Amino acid sequence: MTSITQEEKLIQARVIEARLNGKLVFPEKSFPEEFFQPVVEYFSTMTDAPISFLHCSVFMMVSGVIGNRVFVPAGSQKVKVNLYLLMLAGSTVGRKTTGINLAKKYLRLLENRIKAASEARNAESFAPTQDNGDEQVKFIMPDSGSLEGLIETMREPGIITVTQRDGKDKIQTQEPEQKTIMNSGLALYSEFAALLDMVDKEYNKGYKTALIDFYDGNDYERQLKKEHSVIKNPCLSMFAASTMTQFKQRIKEDDKHSGFLQRIAFVHETEQQRALQSLIQISTPDEQAEESVLSGLEKIYQMARFIQTENEPFSISCEARETYQSEFDFDAAIIAHVSKTDKDFAGILQGYFGRLDVMRFKVALVFQVVKNTHAGTSELVISKESMKQACDVIAYFQGNVIRLLRDEFRFTPFEQKTKRVTDILTKNGGQLTKRDLSRAMHLPVKELDEILEAGKLSGVLTCEDQITPAGKVMVKVELRENSR
């Protein structure tokens, strides 16, 4: 770490405390004025969703249209713009899926716009354009309930056996498979809990490992008895939303140390900050603003395509390198500070900070492509400004990770038993009698009562006395609908 003055040490100490105490607000001003600010301002007139969620939506849209067309070398890594971003909402925060729906809407419109323009050009030339890469442009990954489906979408064409005729006249030939490759795109999950449930299914064994490989941009290869799948240059992004309650019900202590969870950028809104607006208070879409959003996205896409044809990586300016190195050194100072009182927690943080460190390059790359598009330049250099803005955004993610690991993702024996109660209720349609639950849990009545009381106070479940036909009193324990 570079030497610093005493005054700088004091300032650093204050910043460390602020980050560790979770006193960071979402860095709206750290997003570029180009495209981001006007689009978020427009979106905010049509919804009362948290501003942070709207910024996330715009960022993931831009990341989706850029895809694997650009990259920047960082160490031995070839860093692309993809992110796994999860919006977590407290029980009082509404509109958690609005950001997802906005991304879906505008990316679908852009897909149709590009396709229509391609068809119009083909009609003018009276023949299909052979070298036009626009015709099959897709930005949103198709819904898939399995690893098999995802691999099928992303894999390279193989060699297939084609059979002609029957019986003795049967002729078999080996021919190249005709299929569309979608190795870059944005997967959208309005209920992240559904994805977590899906990847834990027995038939999806290996799903999380594959998601880690796709995030890192590594070529992926799978050899089964009757199948050989290869995915080249993957750039999978994931944009999801969940309530904190649903998310916590599906993770356990070991997950905190997993590479999958470490690769997720968390945006956590604990309370509703904006005043809720009625349907007549919210503005309707403006035709001119809608066109501005779509044309802006299309220009970013075209810039990314142009950069792709150059087949050259982005570089990092000397000033940007200094900015990055300063933040990297500050990460080390935070870990050292935490390690003085809690070495185990410092070790966990180290894993998350390592992933967030790579995200600095991803975010800076997105910001730079947007600025290049606005300026009309294809200079492949990440500027100091873009890196500084990216570092500010990542500082917010760091603060969230610290707070979530410290305050939310804590699984004491009592918390683990509480989670087991909710799991058993979920498997039984969301409700059981207290007697049946006690048998399934193998817990003393007193201990179960403590768990149920905590569940009632936190709003996760209800306990209601009911009279049986025999006139006896039984207690029905039921999960609340928003906790299932």
VEXDREN-583801 format. One record per atom (N, C-alpha, C): residue in one letter; x, y, z. Coordinates in steps of 0.1 Angstrom, whole numbers, plus 5000, padded with zeros to 4 digits. Example, Ala and Ser with C-alpha at 12.3 -4.5 7.8 and 13.67 -1.06 7.14 Angstrom:
2
A513249435078
A512349555078
A513249675078
S512849785071
S513749895071
S512950005079
% end
This chain:
484
M500849885000
M500050005000
M500950135000
T500550234992
T501350354992
T501250425005
S502350505009
S502350575021
S501350695021
I500750725032
I499750835032
I500050925044
T499651045044
T499851135055
T498851105067
Q499151165078
Q498251145090
Q496851195087
E496751305081
E495451365078
E494651275068
E495351215059
E494751115050
E494250995057
K495050955067
K494750835075
K493450865083
L493250985088
L492051015095
L490851015086
I491051075074
I489951075065
I489550935061
Q490650855059
Q490450715055
Q489650635066
A490050665078
A489350595090
A487850635090
R487550755088
R486150805088
R485350725076
V485950715065
V485350655053
V485150505056
I486150445062
I486050305066
I484850285076
E484750365086
E483650355095
E482350375089
A482250465079
A480950495072
A480550375064
R481550315057
R481250195049
R480850075058
L481650055069
L481349945077
L479949955084
N479550075087
N478350105094
N477150115084
G477450095071
G476350095061
G475650235060
K476450335062
K475950475060
K476150535046
L476050445036
L476250495023
L474850505016
V474650615009
V473450625001
V473750584987
F472650554979
F472850514965
F473550624957
P474650594950
P475350704943
P474750744930
E473650814930
E472950854918
E473950934909
K474651034915
K475451124908
K476651064902
S476950934906
S478150864900
S477850794887
F476550794883
F476250744870
F476350854859
P476850824848
P477150924838
P475851014834
E476151144831
E475051224827
E474551174813
E475451124805
E475051074792
E474150954794
F473050954788
F472050854788
F471450814801
F472250784811
F471750734824
F470850834831
Q471350954833
Q470551054841
Q469251084835
P469251124822
P467851154816
P466951044815
V467350924813
V466450804812
V465950774826
V466750774837
V466250754850
V465250864854
E465550984850
E464651094853
E463251074847
Y463251024834
Y462050994827
Y461350884834
F462050774837
F461350654843
F460750694856
S461350784864
S460850824877
S459550894876
T459150944865
T457851014863
T456750914861
M457150784858
M456150684854
M456050574865
T456850594876
T456750494887
T457250554900
D456850504911
D457350544924
D458350444929
A458850354920
A459850264924
A461150334930
P461950274938
P463150334943
P464050374932
I464650494933
I465550544923
I466750454921
S467150384931
S468250284930
S467850174920
F466650124921
F466150024912
F466050064898
L465750194896
L465650244882
L467050254876
H468050304884
H469450304879
H469850164875
C469550074884
C469949934881
C469349884868
S468049924865
S467349884853
S468049934841
V468450064841
V469050124830
V470450064828
F471150044839
F472549984837
F472449844831
M471449764835
M471349624830
M470949624816
M470049724812
M469749734798
M470949764789
V471749864794
V472949894786
V473949784785
S474149714797
S474949604797
S474549494787
G473149474787
G472649374778
G472849404763
V472749524759
V472949554745
V474449554741
I475249584750
I476749584747
I477149434746
G476849354756
G477149214756
G478549174755
N478949074748
N480349024747
N481049094735
R480549204731
R481249274720
R482449354724
V482549384737
V483749464741
V484349394754
F485549424756
F486249364768
F487449454772
V487949434784
V489149494788
V489949394796
P491249384792
P492149294800
P492449354814
A492349264824
A492649304838
A493449184844
G494749204845
G495549094849
G495448984839
S495148864843
S495048754833
S493648734828
Q492648824833
Q491248804829
Q490848894817
K489948844810
K489348914799
K487948964804
V487849084809
V486649124816
V485649184807
K484449134808
K483349184799
K482349254808
V481249304803
V480349394810
V479249324818
N479149194818
N478049124824
N478149134839
L476949144845
L476849144860
L475649054864
Y475749004876
Y474548944883
Y474149044894
L472949104892
L472549204900
L471149174907
L471149174920
L469949144927
L469349264935
M468149304932
M467449404940
M466649334952
L467049374964
L466449314976
L465549424982
A464349384985
A463349484990
A462949445004
G462849545013
G462249525026
G460749505025
S460149465036
S458649425035
S457849545032
T458349675034
T457449795031
T457849855018
V458749795011
V459249854998
V458449794987
G457749874979
G456949824967
G457749834954
R457149784944
R457649804930
R459049734928
K459249624935
K460549564933
K460749504919
T459649474913
T459849414899
T459749514888
T459449644892
T459349744881
T460549754873
G461749754880
G463049764872
G463149654862
I462749534866
I462849414857
I461949434845
N460749484848
N459749504837
N460149604827
L460749714832
L461249824824
L462349764814
A463349694820
A464349634812
A463849544801
K462849464805
K462249374795
K461549444784
K460749544788
K460049624778
K460949684767
Y461949764772
Y462749834762
Y463649744754
L464149644760
L465049554752
L464149474742
R462949444745
R462049374735
R461749474724
L461449594727
L461249704717
L462449724708
L463649714714
L464849734706
L465049614697
E464849494702
E464949374693
E464049394681
N462749434683
N461849444672
N462249554663
R462749664668
R463249784660
R464349734651
I465349664656
I466449624648
I466049524637
K465149434641
K464649334632
K463849404620
A462949504624
A462249574614
A463149654604
A464149714610
A465049794601
A465849704592
S466149584597
S466849484588
S465949434577
E464749404581
E463749364570
E463549464560
A463449594564
A463249704555
A464449714545
R465649694550
R466849704541
R466849584531
N466349474536
N466349354527
N465249374516
A464149434520
A463149464510
A463549564500
E464349654504
E464849754494
E465849694484
S466549594489
S467549534480
S467049414473
F465749374476
F465049264469
F465649134472
A466549124482
A467148994485
A467648994500
P467648884506
P468148874520
P469648924521
T469948994531
T471349034533
T472048924539
Q473148884533
Q473848764537
Q474748784550
D475248914551
D476248934561
D475649024572
N474349034573
N473849124583
N473649054596
G474349094607
G474249034620
G473049074628
D472249174622
D471149234630
D469949144631
E469749054620
E468448984619
E468048904631
Q468948834637
Q468648744648
Q469048804661
V469148934662
V469549004675
V468548974686
K469048924697
K468248894709
K469148944721
F468449014730
F469149064742
F468648994754
I467448944754
I466848874766
I466948724764
M467548654774
M467648514773
M466248454775
P465948344767
P464648284768
P464448214782
D463248214787
D462948154800
D463348004799
S464047954809
S464447814809
S464347764823
G463747654825
G463647594839
G464747494842
S465747484833
S466747384836
S468147434830
L469147364835
L470547384830
L470547344815
E469847234812
E469847184798
E469347294789
G468247354793
G467647464784
G468647574782
L469347614792
L470247724791
L471447694782
I471947574784
I473147524776
I472647514761
E471447464759
E470947454745
E470947594738
T470547694746
T470447824740
T471847884737
M472847854746
M474147924744
M475147844736
R474947714734
R475947634729
R476247654714
E477447614710
E477747624695
E477047514688
P476847534675
P476347424667
P477247304666
G476747184666
G477547064665
G477446994652
I477846874651
I477646794639
I476546694642
I475546684633
I474346594635
I474346494624
T473746384627
T473546274618
T472246284611
V472246294597
V471046314589
V470746174582
T469546124584
T469145994578
T468246014567
Q468545954556
Q467645964544
Q467245824540
R466045804536
R465445674532
R465345584545
D464645464542
D464445364553
D465045234548
G465045144558
G465445004555
G466844994550
K466944904540
K468244874534
K468744994526
D467945084522
D468345194514
D468745314523
K468745294536
K469045404545
K470445464543
I470445594542
I471745664541
I471945764552
Q473045754559
Q473345854570
Q474545934567
T474346064569
T475446154566
T475646254578
Q476946294580
Q477246394591
Q477246534585
E476346614591
E476246754586
E476346854597
P476746974594
P476747084604
P475347114609
E475147124622
E473847164627
E473547304625
Q472247334621
Q471847464619
Q471047514632
K471647604639
K471047664651
K471547804654
T470647874661
T471048014665
T471748004678
I472848074679
I473648084691
I473348214699
M473048194711
M472848314720
M473748304732
N475048334730
N475948314741
N476148444750
S475348544746
S475348674753
S473948724755
G473548764767
G472248804769
G471948834784
L470748884786
L470248914800
L469148824804
A469348754815
A468348664821
A467648754832
L466348754831
L465448834840
L464648744849
Y464748774862
Y463948694872
Y463248794881
S461948804879
S461148894888
S461048834902
E461248704903
E461248634916
E462548554917
F463548604923
F464848534924
F464748404932
A463748404941
A463548284949
A463248164940
A462548184929
A462148084920
A463448024913
L464348104910
L465648064904
L466447974914
L466448024927
L467247944937
L466547814939
D465247804939
D464547674941
D464847584929
M464947644917
M465147564905
M466647504904
V467647584908
V468947544907
V469347434917
D468447424927
D468747324938
D468047184935
K467247184923
K466647054920
K467746954915
E467446834918
E468446724915
E468746724900
Y467746744891
Y468046744877
Y468846864872
N469046964881
N469847074877
N471147074884
K471646964887
K472946944894
K474047014885
G474847094891
G475847164883
G475447304878
Y474247344881
Y473747474876
Y474547584881
K474747594894
K475547704900
K476947704895
T477547594893
T478947594887
T478947654873
A477947614866
A477847674852
A477647824852
L476747864861
L476548014863
L477848084866
I478648024874
I479948084878
I480848094866
D480847984858
D481747984846
D481248094836
F479948104834
F479348194825
F479648344829
Y479548364842
Y479848504847
Y481248534845
D482148444847
D483548474845
D483948484831
G483048444822
G483348454807
G484248344802
N484348234810
N485148124805
N484448034795
D485147994785
D484547894776
D484147774784
Y482947714781
Y482347604788
Y482247484780
E482547374785
E482447244778
E481947134787
R480947064781
R480346954789
R480246834780
Q480746724785
Q480746594778
Q479946494785
L478846454779
L477946354785
L478046234775
K477346124779
K477346004771
K476946024756
K475846104755
K475346124741
K475346274737
E476146344744
E476146494741
E477446554744
H477846644735
H479046724737
H478746864734
S478646954745
S478247094743
S479447184746
V479547284737
V480647384739
V480047524738
I480347604748
I479847744747
I481147834747
K481247914737
K482348004735
K482048154738
N482948214745
N482848354748
N481548394755
P481148324765
P479848354772
P479848494779
C478748554779
C478548684786
C477148694791
L476848614801
L475548604807
L475348704818
S474348794817
S474048884828
S472748834834
M472548864847
M471348824854
M470848944862
F469548974860
F468949084867
F467649034874
A467649044888
A466648974895
A466149064907
A465049024913
A464449094924
A463948994934
S463949024947
S463348944957
S463049024970
T462148974978
T462049024991
T463148965000
M463549035010
M464548985019
M464148855025
T462848855029
T462348735036
T462548605027
Q462048625015
Q462148505006
Q463548465003
F464448565001
F465848534998
F466448465010
K466248505022
K466948455034
K466448305037
Q465148285033
Q464648145035
Q465348045026
R466048095016
R466647995006
R468147995006
I468748065015
I470148055016
I470548005030
K471747945031
K472247895044
K473647945047
E474147905058
E475447955062
E476547925051
D476547805046
D477547765036
D477447855023
D476247905020
D476047985008
D476848115009
K477048165021
K477848285023
K479248275018
H479748155017
H481148135013
H481248084999
S480048074992
S480048024978
S480448124968
G481048074957
G481448164946
G480248224939
F479148154940
F477948204933
F477448334940
L477248324953
L476748444960
L477748564960
Q478948524960
Q480048634959
Q479948714946
R479448654936
R479448714923
R478148804921
I477348814931
I476148894930
I476349034936
A475949134928
A475949274933
A474549294940
F474549334952
F473249354960
F472849494961
V471649524957
V471049664960
V469949644969
H470049684982
H469049654992
H468349784997
E467049794994
E466249904999
E465449855011
T465749905023
T465149855035
T463749925037
E463550045033
E462350115035
E461950195022
Q460650225021
Q460050295010
Q460550445012
Q461350485003
Q461850625003
Q460950724996
R460450684985
R459650774977
R458150764981
A457450874980
A456050864983
A455250784973
L454450694977
L453650614968
L452650704960
Q452550674947
Q451650754939
Q450550664933
S449350724931
S448250654926
S448450644910
L447550564904
L447650544890
L447350674882
I446550764888
I446350894881
I447350994883
Q448250974894
Q449351064896
Q450551034888
I450750904884
I451850864876
I451650904862
S452750954856
S452651004842
S452550884832
T451950914821
T451850814810
T453050824801
P453450724794
P454550734785
P454550844776
D455650914774
D455751024765
D456350974752
E455751004740
E456250954728
E457650994724
Q457951124727
Q459251174724
Q460351114733
A459951104746
A460951044755
A461150894752
E460050824748
E460150684745
E461150664734
E461050754724
E461950744712
E463350774716
S463550864725
S464850904730
S465550784737
V464750704745
V465350594752
V465750484742
L464850454732
L465150354723
L466250384713
S466250514708
S467350554699
S468650554706
G468650594719
G469850594727
G470450454729
L469550354732
L469950214733
L470550164720
E469850204709
E470250154696
E471650204693
K471950334696
K473250384693
K474350324701
I474050284714
I475050214722
I475250074716
Y474250014712
Y474349884705
Y475249894693
Q474949994684
Q475750004672
Q477250044675
M477450114685
M478850144689
M479550024694
A478849934701
A479449814706
A479749724694
R478849714684
R479149634672
R480349684665
F480449824664
F481549874657
F482849844664
I482849854677
I484049814685
I484449664683
Q483349584682
Q483549444680
Q484249414667
T483949494656
T484649474643
T486049504644
E486449594653
E487849634654
E488649524661
N487949434668
N488649324675
N489749364683
E489649474690
E490649524699
E490149544713
P490849524723
P490449544737
P490449684741
F489749724751
F489949854758
F491249844766
S491849964767
S492949984777
S492550074788
I493350084798
I493050174809
I494050284810
S493650404810
S494550524811
S495350524824
C496450584823
C497350594835
C496650654847
E495850754845
E495050824856
E494050724861
A493350644852
A492350554857
A493050444865
R494250404861
R494950304869
R495250344883
E495650474884
E495950524897
E494650534906
T493550574900
T492250574907
T491950434912
Y492050334903
Y491750204907
Y492650154918
Q493950174916
Q494850124926
Q494550184940
S494250304941
S493850374953
S492750304960
E491650264952
E490550194958
E490950054962
F491749984954
F492249854958
F492949854971
D493849954973
D494549974985
D493549994997
F492550074994
F491550105004
F490749975009
D490549884999
D489949755002
D490749685013
A492049685010
A493049615020
A492949685034
A492749815034
A492649885047
A491449845054
I490349825047
I489049785053
I489249645059
I489749555051
I489949415056
I490849415068
A491949495068
A492849495079
A492149555092
H491349655090
H490549715101
H489649605107
V488849535099
V487949435104
V488649325110
S489849285105
S490549175110
S491049195124
K491149315128
K491649345142
K490649285153
T489349285149
T488349245159
T487649115155
D487649085142
D486848965137
D487548905125
K488448815127
K489248765116
K488348675107
D487348605112
D486548525104
D485648605095
F485148715100
F484348805091
F485248875081
A486448905085
A487348965075
A487648865064
G487748735067
G487948635057
G486848625047
I485648635052
I484448625044
I484448755035
L484648865041
L484648995033
L485648985022
Q486848925024
Q487848925014
Q487348855001
G486548755003
G486048684991
G485048774983
Y484248844990
Y483248934983
Y483949054977
F484949104984
F485649224979
F486449184967
G486949064966
G487649024954
G486749024942
R485548984943
R484548984932
R484149124928
L483949204939
L483549344936
L484749424930
D485949384932
D487149444926
D487049434911
V486749314906
V486549294892
V485449374886
M484349384894
M483149464890
M483549604887
R484549664893
R484949794890
R485249814875
F485949714869
F486249714855
F485049694846
K484149614851
K482849594843
K482049724843
V481849784854
V481049904855
V481750024847
A483050034848
A483850134841
A483750114826
L483749994822
L483649964808
L482250004802
V481249974809
V479850014805
V479750164804
F480250234814
F480250384814
F481050434802
Q482150374799
Q482950434789
Q482350414775
V481750294773
V481050274760
V479950374758
V479150404769
V478050504768
V478650644765
K479750674771
K480350804768
K480950814754
N481550704750
N482050704736
N480850724726
T479750654729
T478650664720
T478150814719
H478050874731
H477551014731
H478551114724
A479851084726
A480851174720
A481151134705
G480651024701
G480950984687
G482350934684
T483050884695
T484450844693
T484550694697
S485450624690
S485650484693
S487050464699
E487550564706
E488850544713
E488650444725
L489450344724
L489150234734
L490050244746
V489750354754
V490450384766
V489550414777
I489650344788
I488850374800
I489450504807
S488650604808
S489150734814
S489150734829
K489850824835
K489850844849
K488450864855
E487650944848
E486350974852
E485450854853
S485550774842
S484750644842
S485150554853
M486450544856
M486850454866
M486450504880
K486550644882
K486150704895
K484650674897
Q483850694887
Q482450674888
Q482150524892
A482850434885
A482650294888
A483050264902
C484150314907
C484650294920
C483650344931
D482950454928
D481950504937
D480750414938
V480350354926
V479250264926
V479550134933
I480850084931
I481249964938
I481349984953
A481750104957
A481750144972
A480450124978
Y479350154971
Y477950134976
Y477749984977
F478049904967
F477949764967
F478649704979
Q479849754982
Q480649704993
Q479949735006
G479349855008
G478649885020
G477449795022
N476749765011
N475649675012
N476049535016
V477149485010
V477649345013
V477949345028
I478649445033
I479049445047
I477849435056
R476849525053
R475649525061
R474849395060
L474749345048
L473949215047
L474649105054
L475949085052
L476648975059
L476548995074
R476649115079
R476749135093
R475349135100
D474349185093
D473049205099
D471949105094
E472049065082
E470948985076
E471348835074
F472548815068
F472848675065
F473548605077
R472948615089
R473548555101
R472648435104
F473248315105
F472548195107
F473048125120
T472548175131
T472748105144
T471947975145
P472247885154
P471447765155
P469947795156
F469547905163
F468147935164
F467647975151
E468348055143
E467948105130
E467847985120
Q468747895122
Q468647775113
Q467447695116
K467047675129
K465847605132
K464547675127
T464647815127
T463547895122
T463347865107
K464447865100
K464447835086
K463947705083
R464247605091
R463747465089
R462247465091
V461747545100
V460247555102
V459647595089
T460147705084
T459547765071
T459647665060
D460747595059
D460947495048
D459947385049
I459747335062
I458747225064
I457347275060
L456947395064
L455647445061
L455547465046
T456547515039
T456447535025
T456247395018
K456947295022
K456747165016
K455347105019
N454647155029
N453347105032
N452247205029
G452447275018
G451447365013
G451247495021
G452247525029
G452247645037
G451647645050
Q451147525055
Q450447515068
Q450547375073
L450547375087
L450547245094
L449947275108
T449447165114
T449047185128
T450347195136
K450247265148
K451447275156
K451947135160
R451047045162
R451446905167
R452246835156
D451746845143
D452446785132
D453846845130
L453846975131
L455147055130
L456147015140
S455646995152
S456546955163
S457146815161
R456346725155
R456746595152
R457846595141
A457546685131
A458546695120
A459846755124
M459746845133
M460946915138
M461746835148
H461146745155
H461746675166
H462246775177
L461446875180
L461846975190
L460946975202
P461447005214
P460647025226
P459647135223
V458447125229
V457347215227
V457847355231
K458547375241
K458947505246
K459847575235
E460747495230
E461647555219
E460947585207
L459947505203
L459147535191
L458347665193
D457847675206
D457047795209
D457847925207
E459147915211
E459948035210
E460148065195
I460347965187
I460547985172
I459248045166
L458147995170
L456848035164
L456548185169
E456948215181
E456648355186
E457548445178
A458848415175
A459648495167
A459148515153
G458648405148
G458048405134
G456848495133
K456048495144
K454848585144
K455248735145
L456248755153
L456648895155
L457348955142
S458048865135
S458648915122
S457748915110
G456448865112
G455548865101
G455648755091
V456448645095
V456648535086
V455548435087
L454948415098
L453848315100
L452748365109
T451748285110
T450648315119
T450248185126
C449748195138
C449348075146
C447848105151
E446948015147
E445548035150
E444947915157
D444247935168
D443447835174
D442247795166
Q442047665165
Q440947615157
Q440247495165
I438947485164
I438247375171
I438047265162
T438447145166
T438247025158
T436746975159
P436346885150
P434946835151
P434746765165
A435846715171
A435746645183
A435646745195
G435746875192
G435646975202
G436947005209
K438046955203
K439346985209
K439947105202
V440847175209
V441547295204
V442847255197
M443047295185
M444347265178
M444947405173
V446247415172
V446847535167
V447247515152
K446747595143
K447247585129
K448347685127
V449447645122
V450547725119
V450647745104
E450647875099
E450547895085
E451548005081
L452247985070
L453148085064
L452348195058
R452748315060
R452148425053
R452448415038
E451548465030
E451548445015
E452948505010
N453348625015
N454548685010
N455848615015
S455748515023
S456848445028
S457048305021
R456148275013
R456148135006
R457148144994
% end
